[in-house]
């Protein structure tokens, strides 16, 4: 099939009124299902919001004092820790911006709704503009991605950094879409680079590798349908350079921080054999997450941490599985293996890459002693505690693949019926599937809501005065004993803090020589406060990771606990990375200004041309 020719036949690829109507209905239904989790009754939320909500309030405290300047460190948690160098942090990301603008609960809810909309329209445009499918197919694929279980259930439990997954179809669109002029191709690569940088800045973490593999598999599908991949590889290279440049400072700081906390001691669970691995993957992709937990979890071995139901939430629904089976059987009717003899070298290479890419998530979740030992030697992989999350590779691929099979099925008017039934099925399953686990989440968000309100009313001054494990607060009729990271709103930095970088049980964190009390108390020549620069640049600051501020560093410590920048030394590599990021930001800004200038010039020229035509018509009359 010649995609370019078919694309011309489809006419306009702009969203139709029907597409907007279906999107609106789906989006409204999506919100009706999930809005009640932000929060649950009694201000309860997902357990991992105990990390996210205090971090947003902490970011708001920094913003009130410093605006958008880089928050290198924070005194709010763990007696002082890195902020910007922490790969999980997302100061320059949508959730933090929403938290600053409208509050933490609204930020969580708004990020989920924005992600759902981005998934729908990103893959809708991908199907229409790149794969040249009809509106019905594009709407179906958009609905499948919107209602896939991965993002909503991750957002419910508090894995907010994964919202960057919603950019996968947009990056694929930008890298693959046909354009008429080189300037448009460069613009697409620039925007894709910005989105890649956003992945880094938003805390998407190691799942960037899995998301990148998913985009590559979509490109393989495009290439196998006779689409040219020349622009894909060219734009990918340019986008990668732009994304790397824009995020160089954070990447270098993050690598420097993580080099002292490798987290390689955790066991990697997996299925005991290939068949069990297939059952694990299929359960996650098509069953409700709590059912998948019951079916697949017993098949895992070498388990250190229980893989709770949200770790199995990748589902498209049972009706989608039935549609996929029907489409595959229909495809096999045409005996595709007869075309093997006419397969070109290009198609053979793409097919090989596609098959190998699809095997990766399965292979990563098989456990044997030898294979496990090998995985524990691989960068990024060796620091993981589970590799189930690599199943996100299949999510965009399956949605796009189902759409392409339906487009090719030749079912005529039954195409509308199949698409409608599939959408109704996944929506119905989302509405009625069991969610007892998600309803039992127990983080109390009210202290952070109160702290945020006090900050907005200027009744709470950002500042850390004490160290401690727990603190009682009394605000009006509300009384609460704060623990974990929540103590920041009482001016207390938590020593029994929650930061997975230090280990799920703080295995790599030491509170030695720290005592409950004033952070500026002096003991043996040291303050009662960690110097966070030592976690990232110990050599440059003549200290070891976890060291405290020295007594003669009182001025720096005072600035630090009052959410102000303080002087510290950085590595030569960090200096270079900072320059690269500043240059990339300047280059990107110039490109944006140039693009706006071109638009203004075109608009002005068009207006002059119309005015001239009008004058000529008047003269003729």
C-alpha positions as CSV (number, residue, x, y, z in Angstrom):
1,X,0.0,0.0,0.0
2,X,1.3,3.4,-0.9
3,X,0.6,5.6,2.1
4,X,1.3,8.9,0.4
5,X,-1.2,8.2,-2.3
6,X,-3.8,7.0,0.1
7,X,-3.3,10.1,2.3
8,X,-4.1,12.3,-0.7
9,X,-7.3,10.3,-1.3
10,X,-8.5,10.8,2.3
11,X,-8.7,14.6,1.9
12,X,-8.7,16.7,4.9
13,X,-7.3,15.1,8.0
14,X,-8.6,17.8,10.4
15,X,-10.7,16.4,13.3
16,X,-14.3,16.1,12.2
17,X,-17.4,17.2,14.2
18,X,-18.0,13.5,14.9
19,X,-14.5,13.1,16.2
20,X,-14.9,16.0,18.5
21,X,-18.3,14.8,19.7
22,X,-17.0,11.2,20.5
23,X,-13.9,12.7,22.2
24,X,-16.1,14.9,24.4
25,X,-18.3,12.0,25.4
26,X,-15.3,9.7,26.1
27,X,-13.5,12.5,28.0
28,X,-16.5,13.3,30.1
29,X,-17.0,9.6,30.9
30,X,-13.4,9.2,31.8
31,X,-13.6,12.1,34.2
32,X,-16.8,10.8,35.8
33,X,-15.0,7.5,36.5
34,X,-11.8,8.8,37.9
35,X,-12.5,12.3,39.4
36,X,-13.6,10.8,42.7
37,X,-10.0,9.6,43.4
38,X,-8.7,13.2,43.6
39,X,-9.4,12.8,46.5
40,X,-11.3,9.8,47.9
41,X,-13.5,10.3,50.9
42,X,-11.9,12.0,54.0
43,X,-9.2,13.6,51.8
44,X,-7.5,10.2,51.2
45,X,-5.4,9.7,48.1
46,X,-3.0,7.1,46.5
47,X,-0.2,6.1,48.9
48,X,2.6,7.5,46.7
49,X,1.1,11.0,46.8
50,X,3.0,11.0,50.1
51,X,6.0,11.8,47.8
52,X,4.3,13.9,45.1
53,X,2.1,16.3,47.1
54,X,4.8,17.4,49.6
55,X,7.1,17.8,46.6
56,X,4.7,20.1,44.9
57,X,4.2,22.2,48.1
58,X,8.0,22.3,48.4
59,X,8.2,23.5,44.8
60,X,5.7,26.2,45.5
61,X,7.7,27.3,48.5
62,X,10.8,27.7,46.3
63,X,8.7,29.5,43.6
64,X,7.4,32.0,46.1
65,X,10.9,33.0,46.9
66,X,12.8,32.5,43.7
67,X,10.4,32.2,40.7
68,X,11.5,29.8,38.0
69,X,15.2,29.8,38.9
70,X,16.8,26.3,39.3
71,X,16.0,24.7,42.7
72,X,19.2,22.8,43.1
73,X,18.4,21.5,46.6
74,X,15.6,21.5,49.2
75,X,15.7,21.5,53.0
76,X,12.2,20.1,53.3
77,X,13.0,16.4,53.4
78,X,15.7,14.0,54.7
79,X,17.5,16.9,56.6
80,X,18.4,18.3,53.2
81,X,18.6,16.6,49.8
82,X,19.0,17.3,46.1
83,X,16.0,18.7,44.2
84,X,16.9,19.5,40.6
85,X,19.5,16.6,40.4
86,X,16.8,14.1,41.6
87,X,15.6,12.3,38.5
88,X,12.1,12.0,40.0
89,X,11.7,15.7,40.4
90,X,9.6,17.7,38.0
91,X,9.9,21.4,38.8
92,X,9.7,22.3,35.1
93,X,6.7,20.1,34.4
94,X,2.9,20.4,34.1
95,X,2.0,19.0,37.6
96,X,4.2,21.5,39.4
97,X,3.0,24.4,37.3
98,X,-0.6,23.4,38.0
99,X,0.1,23.0,41.7
100,X,1.5,26.5,41.7
101,X,-1.4,27.9,39.8
102,X,-4.4,26.1,41.3
103,X,-3.3,23.7,44.1
104,X,-2.0,20.1,44.6
105,X,-5.3,18.2,44.3
106,X,-6.3,20.1,41.2
107,X,-2.8,19.5,39.8
108,X,-3.2,15.7,40.1
109,X,-6.7,15.7,38.6
110,X,-5.8,18.2,35.9
111,X,-2.7,16.3,34.9
112,X,-4.7,13.1,34.4
113,X,-7.3,14.9,32.3
114,X,-4.7,16.6,30.2
115,X,-2.9,13.3,29.7
116,X,-6.1,11.6,28.6
117,X,-6.7,14.3,26.0
118,X,-3.2,14.3,24.8
119,X,-3.3,10.5,24.3
120,X,-6.5,10.7,22.3
121,X,-5.6,13.5,20.0
122,X,-2.0,12.5,19.6
123,X,-2.8,9.1,18.3
124,X,-5.9,10.4,16.3
125,X,-3.6,12.7,14.3
126,X,-1.0,9.9,14.0
127,X,-3.5,7.6,12.4
128,X,-5.0,10.3,10.1
129,X,-1.8,12.1,9.0
130,X,0.7,9.3,9.1
131,X,-1.2,6.1,8.5
132,X,-3.9,7.8,6.4
133,X,-6.8,5.9,8.1
134,X,-10.4,6.9,8.2
135,X,-12.0,8.9,11.0
136,X,-13.7,5.8,12.5
137,X,-10.4,3.9,12.9
138,X,-8.6,7.0,14.3
139,X,-11.3,7.6,16.8
140,X,-11.2,4.0,17.9
141,X,-7.5,4.1,18.4
142,X,-7.8,7.3,20.3
143,X,-10.4,5.8,22.6
144,X,-8.3,2.7,23.2
145,X,-5.3,4.8,24.4
146,X,-7.4,7.2,26.5
147,X,-9.1,4.3,28.4
148,X,-6.0,2.1,28.6
149,X,-5.4,1.4,32.3
150,X,-1.8,2.4,32.6
151,X,-2.0,6.2,33.1
152,X,-5.2,6.5,35.1
153,X,-4.3,3.9,37.7
154,X,-0.7,5.1,38.0
155,X,-2.0,8.6,38.5
156,X,-4.5,7.3,41.2
157,X,-1.7,5.7,43.3
158,X,0.6,8.8,42.8
159,X,3.1,7.8,40.1
160,X,2.7,11.3,38.7
161,X,6.0,11.2,36.7
162,X,4.5,8.7,34.3
163,X,2.2,11.3,32.7
164,X,5.0,11.9,30.2
165,X,3.8,8.7,28.5
166,X,1.0,10.7,27.0
167,X,3.6,12.3,24.7
168,X,4.5,9.0,22.9
169,X,2.0,9.4,20.0
170,X,2.9,13.1,19.6
171,X,6.6,12.3,19.3
172,X,5.8,9.5,16.8
173,X,3.6,11.9,14.9
174,X,6.3,14.6,14.7
175,X,9.0,12.2,13.6
176,X,6.9,10.4,10.9
177,X,4.4,12.9,9.5
178,X,4.8,13.9,5.8
179,X,5.6,17.5,5.2
180,X,6.1,19.6,2.0
181,X,9.0,21.8,3.0
182,X,12.2,21.3,4.8
183,X,11.5,24.1,7.3
184,X,8.4,22.1,8.4
185,X,10.5,19.0,8.9
186,X,13.0,21.0,11.0
187,X,10.2,22.5,13.0
188,X,8.7,19.0,13.7
189,X,12.2,17.8,14.9
190,X,12.5,20.9,17.1
191,X,9.2,20.3,18.8
192,X,9.9,16.6,19.2
193,X,13.2,17.6,20.9
194,X,11.3,19.8,23.3
195,X,9.0,16.9,24.2
196,X,12.0,14.6,24.7
197,X,13.5,17.2,27.1
198,X,10.2,17.4,28.9
199,X,10.5,13.6,29.5
200,X,13.7,14.3,31.4
201,X,12.5,17.3,33.2
202,X,9.2,15.7,34.3
203,X,10.7,12.7,35.9
204,X,9.7,10.0,33.4
205,X,12.9,8.2,34.3
206,X,14.1,4.9,32.9
207,X,10.7,4.4,31.2
208,X,12.0,6.8,28.5
209,X,13.8,3.8,27.1
210,X,10.6,1.7,26.9
211,X,8.7,4.7,25.4
212,X,11.4,5.2,22.8
213,X,11.2,1.5,21.8
214,X,7.5,1.9,21.4
215,X,8.0,4.8,19.0
216,X,10.5,2.7,17.0
217,X,8.0,-0.1,16.7
218,X,5.4,2.3,15.4
219,X,8.0,3.5,12.9
220,X,8.5,-0.1,11.8
221,X,4.8,-0.5,11.1
222,X,4.9,2.6,9.0
223,X,7.9,1.4,7.1
224,X,6.4,-2.0,6.5
225,X,3.4,-0.2,4.9
226,X,5.8,1.3,2.3
227,X,6.3,4.6,4.2
228,X,9.7,6.3,3.9
229,X,11.7,6.2,7.1
230,X,14.4,8.6,5.9
231,X,12.8,11.5,7.6
232,X,12.1,9.5,10.7
233,X,15.8,8.8,11.3
234,X,16.9,12.3,10.3
235,X,14.3,14.0,12.6
236,X,15.0,11.5,15.4
237,X,18.7,12.4,15.3
238,X,18.0,16.1,15.3
239,X,15.3,15.8,18.0
240,X,17.7,13.7,20.1
241,X,20.4,16.3,19.9
242,X,17.9,19.1,20.9
243,X,16.4,17.1,23.7
244,X,19.9,16.1,25.0
245,X,21.0,19.7,24.8
246,X,18.0,21.1,26.6
247,X,18.2,18.5,29.4
248,X,22.0,18.2,29.7
249,X,22.2,20.1,33.0
250,X,19.6,17.9,34.7
251,X,21.0,14.7,33.1
252,X,24.5,15.4,34.3
253,X,23.3,16.4,37.8
254,X,21.1,13.3,38.0
255,X,23.9,11.0,36.9
256,X,26.2,12.6,39.5
257,X,23.6,12.1,42.2
258,X,22.7,8.5,41.3
259,X,26.4,7.5,41.0
260,X,26.4,7.4,44.8
261,X,23.1,5.6,45.1
262,X,23.0,2.8,42.5
263,X,20.2,0.7,44.1
264,X,21.5,-2.5,42.5
265,X,20.7,-4.7,45.6
266,X,17.1,-5.2,44.8
267,X,15.9,-8.5,43.3
268,X,14.4,-8.6,39.8
269,X,11.3,-10.7,39.7
270,X,10.2,-12.6,36.6
271,X,8.1,-15.5,35.3
272,X,9.7,-18.9,35.7
273,X,9.3,-19.8,32.0
274,X,8.3,-18.4,28.6
275,X,4.7,-19.6,28.8
276,X,4.2,-18.0,32.2
277,X,5.8,-14.8,30.8
278,X,3.2,-14.8,28.0
279,X,0.4,-15.2,30.5
280,X,1.8,-12.4,32.6
281,X,1.9,-10.0,29.7
282,X,-1.5,-11.0,28.3
283,X,-3.1,-10.7,31.7
284,X,-1.7,-7.2,32.1
285,X,-2.7,-6.1,28.7
286,X,-6.4,-7.3,28.6
287,X,-7.6,-8.1,32.1
288,X,-8.7,-5.6,34.8
289,X,-5.7,-4.9,36.9
290,X,-7.0,-6.6,40.0
291,X,-7.8,-9.7,38.0
292,X,-4.4,-9.6,36.4
293,X,-2.9,-9.4,39.8
294,X,-4.7,-12.5,40.9
295,X,-3.8,-14.4,37.7
296,X,-0.3,-13.3,37.0
297,X,1.3,-12.5,40.4
298,X,1.5,-16.1,41.5
299,X,3.6,-16.9,38.4
300,X,6.4,-14.6,39.4
301,X,9.5,-15.8,41.1
302,X,12.4,-14.0,42.8
303,X,10.0,-11.5,44.3
304,X,11.3,-9.1,46.9
305,X,8.5,-6.4,46.7
306,X,4.9,-7.4,46.1
307,X,3.7,-6.3,42.6
308,X,0.5,-4.6,43.7
309,X,-2.5,-4.3,41.3
310,X,-1.3,-1.0,39.8
311,X,1.8,-2.8,38.5
312,X,-0.6,-4.8,36.4
313,X,-2.6,-1.9,34.9
314,X,-1.9,-1.9,31.2
315,X,-5.3,-3.2,30.1
316,X,-7.2,-2.6,26.9
317,X,-10.2,-4.6,28.0
318,X,-11.6,-8.0,27.1
319,X,-13.6,-6.8,24.2
320,X,-10.4,-5.3,22.6
321,X,-8.8,-8.7,23.0
322,X,-11.8,-10.3,21.1
323,X,-11.6,-7.7,18.4
324,X,-7.8,-8.3,18.0
325,X,-8.3,-12.0,17.7
326,X,-11.0,-11.5,15.1
327,X,-8.8,-9.1,13.1
328,X,-5.8,-11.5,13.2
329,X,-8.0,-14.4,12.0
330,X,-9.3,-12.2,9.2
331,X,-5.7,-11.2,8.3
332,X,-4.6,-14.8,8.2
333,X,-7.4,-15.5,5.6
334,X,-5.3,-13.7,3.1
335,X,-2.4,-16.1,3.7
336,X,0.2,-13.4,4.3
337,X,3.0,-16.0,4.3
338,X,2.7,-16.4,0.5
339,X,4.3,-13.0,0.2
340,X,7.5,-14.1,1.9
341,X,9.3,-14.9,-1.4
342,X,8.7,-11.3,-2.6
343,X,9.9,-9.7,0.7
344,X,12.5,-7.1,0.1
345,X,15.7,-6.7,2.3
346,X,14.2,-3.5,3.7
347,X,11.0,-5.3,4.8
348,X,13.0,-8.2,6.2
349,X,15.1,-5.9,8.3
350,X,12.1,-3.9,9.6
351,X,10.3,-7.2,10.4
352,X,13.3,-8.4,12.3
353,X,13.5,-5.2,14.3
354,X,9.8,-5.3,15.0
355,X,9.9,-8.9,16.3
356,X,12.9,-8.3,18.4
357,X,11.4,-5.1,19.9
358,X,8.2,-7.0,20.7
359,X,10.2,-9.7,22.5
360,X,12.1,-7.3,24.7
361,X,9.4,-6.8,27.4
362,X,8.7,-10.5,27.5
363,X,12.4,-11.3,27.8
364,X,12.9,-8.8,30.5
365,X,10.3,-10.5,32.6
366,X,11.6,-14.1,32.4
367,X,13.7,-15.3,35.3
368,X,16.5,-17.8,35.2
369,X,19.6,-17.5,37.4
370,X,21.9,-16.9,34.4
371,X,19.6,-14.4,32.7
372,X,18.9,-12.5,35.9
373,X,22.7,-12.2,36.5
374,X,23.1,-10.8,33.0
375,X,20.3,-8.2,33.5
376,X,21.8,-7.1,36.8
377,X,24.9,-5.9,34.7
378,X,22.9,-3.6,32.4
379,X,22.8,0.1,33.0
380,X,19.4,1.4,34.2
381,X,18.0,-2.2,34.3
382,X,20.2,-3.2,37.2
383,X,18.8,-0.5,39.4
384,X,15.2,-1.5,38.9
385,X,13.0,-3.4,41.3
386,X,10.5,-4.6,38.6
387,X,10.6,-4.7,34.8
388,X,6.8,-5.2,34.4
389,X,6.6,-1.5,33.5
390,X,8.3,-2.3,30.2
391,X,4.9,-3.5,29.1
392,X,4.2,0.1,28.1
393,X,6.0,-0.8,24.9
394,X,3.0,-2.7,23.8
395,X,0.3,0.0,24.5
396,X,0.7,2.4,21.6
397,X,1.8,-0.4,19.3
398,X,-1.3,-2.5,20.0
399,X,-3.6,0.4,19.7
400,X,-2.1,1.4,16.3
401,X,-1.9,-2.2,15.1
402,X,-5.6,-2.8,15.9
403,X,-6.5,0.3,13.9
404,X,-4.4,-0.7,10.9
405,X,-5.9,-4.2,10.9
406,X,-9.4,-2.8,11.1
407,X,-8.6,-0.4,8.3
408,X,-7.4,-3.3,6.1
409,X,-10.1,-5.8,7.1
410,X,-12.5,-4.7,4.4
411,X,-15.6,-5.1,6.6
412,X,-17.5,-2.3,5.0
413,X,-20.2,-0.9,7.3
414,X,-19.4,-3.5,9.9
415,X,-16.2,-1.5,10.6
416,X,-18.4,1.1,12.4
417,X,-20.1,-1.6,14.4
418,X,-16.8,-3.3,15.4
419,X,-15.3,0.0,16.4
420,X,-18.4,1.1,18.3
421,X,-18.7,-2.2,20.2
422,X,-15.0,-2.2,21.1
423,X,-15.2,1.3,22.5
424,X,-18.3,0.5,24.4
425,X,-16.7,-2.6,25.8
426,X,-13.5,-0.8,27.1
427,X,-15.6,2.0,28.6
428,X,-18.0,-0.4,30.2
429,X,-15.1,-2.4,31.7
430,X,-13.5,0.7,33.0
431,X,-16.7,1.8,34.7
432,X,-17.6,-1.5,36.3
433,X,-14.2,-3.3,36.9
434,X,-13.3,-4.0,40.5
435,X,-11.2,-1.2,42.1
436,X,-11.2,-2.1,45.8
437,X,-7.4,-1.8,45.9
438,X,-7.5,1.8,44.6
439,X,-10.4,2.7,46.9
440,X,-8.3,1.6,49.9
441,X,-5.4,4.0,49.3
442,X,-4.6,5.7,52.6
443,X,-2.5,8.9,52.2
444,X,-4.2,11.8,54.0
445,X,-3.9,14.8,51.6
446,X,-5.5,17.3,53.9
447,X,-2.3,18.6,55.6
448,X,-0.9,19.5,52.2
449,X,-4.1,21.1,51.1
450,X,-4.1,23.2,54.3
451,X,-0.4,24.0,53.9
452,X,-1.0,25.1,50.3
453,X,-3.9,27.3,51.4
454,X,-1.8,28.9,54.1
455,X,1.0,29.6,51.6
456,X,-1.4,31.3,49.2
457,X,-2.8,33.4,52.0
458,X,0.8,34.4,53.1
459,X,0.1,32.9,56.5
460,X,2.9,30.4,56.2
461,X,6.5,31.5,55.6
462,X,8.7,29.0,53.7
463,X,11.4,27.8,56.1
464,X,12.8,24.8,57.9
465,X,13.7,25.3,61.5
466,X,13.8,21.8,63.0
467,X,14.6,18.2,62.4
468,X,12.2,15.5,63.6
469,X,10.2,12.3,62.8
470,X,6.8,13.5,63.8
471,X,5.1,16.8,64.8
472,X,1.6,17.8,66.0
473,X,-0.2,20.6,64.2
474,X,-3.3,22.5,65.3
475,X,-5.0,24.7,62.8
476,X,-8.5,25.8,64.0
477,X,-10.4,22.6,64.8
478,X,-8.1,20.5,62.7
479,X,-5.5,18.5,64.7
480,X,-3.0,16.1,63.1
481,X,0.2,14.4,63.9
482,X,2.4,14.8,60.8
483,X,4.8,12.1,59.7
484,X,6.9,11.3,56.6
485,X,7.4,14.2,54.2
486,X,4.3,16.1,55.4
487,X,6.3,17.7,58.3
488,X,7.6,20.5,56.0
489,X,4.5,22.6,56.5
490,X,5.4,22.8,60.2
491,X,8.9,23.9,59.4
492,X,10.3,20.4,60.2
493,X,12.5,18.4,57.9
494,X,11.7,14.7,58.2
495,X,14.7,12.4,59.0
496,X,12.5,9.3,58.5
497,X,11.7,10.6,55.0
498,X,10.4,9.0,51.9
499,X,12.7,9.2,48.8
500,X,13.1,6.0,46.7
501,X,16.5,7.1,45.6
502,X,17.7,6.3,49.2
503,X,15.9,3.0,49.0
504,X,12.3,1.9,49.7
505,X,13.3,1.4,53.4
506,X,15.9,4.1,53.5
507,X,18.6,1.5,53.2
508,X,21.1,4.0,51.7
509,X,20.2,6.9,54.0
510,X,22.0,7.6,57.2
511,X,20.6,9.8,60.0
512,X,23.8,9.4,62.0
513,X,24.7,12.5,64.1
514,X,21.4,14.1,63.3
515,X,19.2,14.9,66.3
516,X,15.7,16.2,66.7
517,X,15.9,19.9,67.3
518,X,17.2,23.1,65.6
519,X,18.8,22.7,62.2
520,X,21.4,25.3,63.1
521,X,22.5,23.7,66.4
522,X,26.2,23.0,66.4
523,X,27.7,19.6,67.4
524,X,31.4,18.8,67.1
525,X,31.9,21.6,64.6
526,X,28.9,20.6,62.4
527,X,25.4,21.9,62.0
528,X,22.3,19.7,62.5
529,X,21.6,19.7,58.7
530,X,23.0,17.8,55.7
531,X,24.8,19.7,53.0
532,X,23.0,18.4,49.9
533,X,25.8,19.5,47.6
534,X,27.8,16.6,49.0
535,X,25.3,14.2,47.5
536,X,26.1,15.4,44.0
537,X,29.5,17.0,44.0
538,X,31.4,15.6,47.1
539,X,34.9,16.0,45.6
540,X,34.3,19.6,44.6
541,X,33.0,20.5,48.0
542,X,35.5,18.6,50.0
543,X,33.0,16.3,51.7
544,X,31.4,12.9,51.4
545,X,27.7,12.1,50.4
546,X,25.5,12.6,53.4
547,X,27.9,15.0,55.3
548,X,26.5,17.9,57.3
549,X,27.1,21.6,56.9
550,X,30.2,22.7,58.8
551,X,29.8,25.3,61.6
552,X,31.6,27.9,59.5
553,X,29.0,27.4,56.7
554,X,26.3,29.0,58.8
555,X,25.5,31.6,56.1
556,X,25.0,29.0,53.4
557,X,22.9,26.9,55.7
558,X,20.7,29.8,56.7
559,X,20.0,30.6,53.0
560,X,19.3,26.9,52.4
561,X,16.7,26.5,55.1
562,X,14.9,29.6,54.0
563,X,14.6,28.4,50.4
564,X,17.2,30.7,49.0
565,X,20.2,29.7,46.7
566,X,23.5,29.2,48.5
567,X,27.0,29.0,47.2
568,X,28.4,25.6,46.4
569,X,30.9,24.1,43.9
570,X,30.0,22.0,40.9
571,X,32.1,19.7,38.7
572,X,33.7,20.6,35.4
573,X,31.3,18.3,33.7
574,X,28.3,20.1,35.3
575,X,29.7,23.4,34.1
576,X,29.9,22.2,30.5
577,X,26.4,20.7,30.8
578,X,25.0,24.0,32.1
579,X,26.5,25.9,29.2
580,X,25.1,23.3,26.7
581,X,21.6,23.7,28.3
582,X,21.8,27.5,28.2
583,X,23.0,27.5,24.6
584,X,20.2,25.0,23.6
585,X,17.6,27.2,25.4
586,X,18.8,30.3,23.5
587,X,18.8,28.4,20.2
588,X,15.3,27.1,20.8
589,X,14.0,30.6,21.7
590,X,15.6,32.1,18.6
591,X,13.9,29.4,16.5
592,X,10.5,30.1,18.1
593,X,11.0,33.8,17.6
594,X,12.0,33.2,14.0
595,X,9.0,31.0,13.4
596,X,6.7,33.6,14.9
597,X,8.3,36.3,12.7
598,X,7.7,34.1,9.6
599,X,4.1,33.7,10.5
600,X,3.7,37.4,11.0
601,X,5.4,38.1,7.6
602,X,3.1,35.6,5.8
603,X,0.0,37.1,7.4
604,X,1.2,40.6,6.5
605,X,2.0,39.6,2.9
606,X,-1.4,37.9,2.6
607,X,-3.2,41.0,3.9
608,X,-1.3,43.2,1.4
609,X,-2.0,40.8,-1.4
610,X,-5.8,40.9,-0.6
611,X,-5.8,44.6,-0.3
612,X,-4.0,45.0,-3.7
613,X,-6.5,42.6,-5.3
614,X,-9.4,44.6,-3.8
615,X,-7.9,47.9,-5.2
616,X,-7.6,46.3,-8.6
617,X,-11.2,45.2,-8.6
618,X,-12.3,48.7,-7.6
619,X,-10.3,50.2,-10.5
620,X,-11.8,47.7,-12.9
621,X,-15.3,48.6,-11.7
